[in-house]
Amino acid sequence: MSSDLKVDINLNKTKVISYAKSVINKEINGAKKLLDYSVDDNFIRAVDVILNCKRKVIVTGIGKSGHVGKKIAASMASTGTPSFFVHGDEALHGDLGMVGKDDVVITLSNSGETREMLNCFPALKKIGCKIISITSNPNSTMAKNSHIHISIGKLEEVDHLNLAPTTSSTATLIIGDALAVTISYLRGFKKEDFALYHPGGNLGKNLTGKEI
């Protein structure tokens, strides 16, 4: 690390460190709540439905949930579950054509009341795919209109306004990771399989002995 950088800002270092640690601790505490709140019979049902999916798992969301959804879809794809992400807005403008009756669609929304997501549901039901929703509210419209709902619970966001998606988006990502990795484990996914899907980068080089 270069020591040439000069920061001419009058910061209270103790205050900054203390606040940052409090943010991290809030996120950790939020994640711990998932152990008792989210990993239940609905989680097991979601695992079962995805394991028995005949085609693709499609993840969709808007805003921060959309960003998280991209990561969940990518993690599933690289660990043996064919998956891709569809943006909620694009879904309403033709990308719903990517969804088939034998697919599983995972819809993400903290509130469970995101308009763009709700507007997708009539078409998804007509298509006949299985719908899994992940929200903070088991009584939300999305939850009630899904075949399976996984609740992350009502979590306090870590920003000073308790508004910015932080703890909630982290919790959603953790549940997505838990689904992806649990399913991969149950499939008997091996290092050789991972190397097939991830030949690039340092990780691919370590797995295959070749550099792309």
Secondary structure, 3 states (H helix, E strand, C coil): CCCCCCCCCCCCHHHHHHHHHHHHHHHHHHHHHHHHHCCCHHHHHHHHHHHCCCCCEEEEECHHHHHHHHHHHHHHHHCCCCEEEEEHHHHCCCHHHHCCCCCEEEEECCCCCCHHHHHHHHHHHHHCCEEEEEECCCCCHHHHCCCEEEECCCCCCCCCCCCCCCHHHHHHHHHHHHHHHHHHHHHCCCHHHHHHHCCCHHHHHHHHCCCC
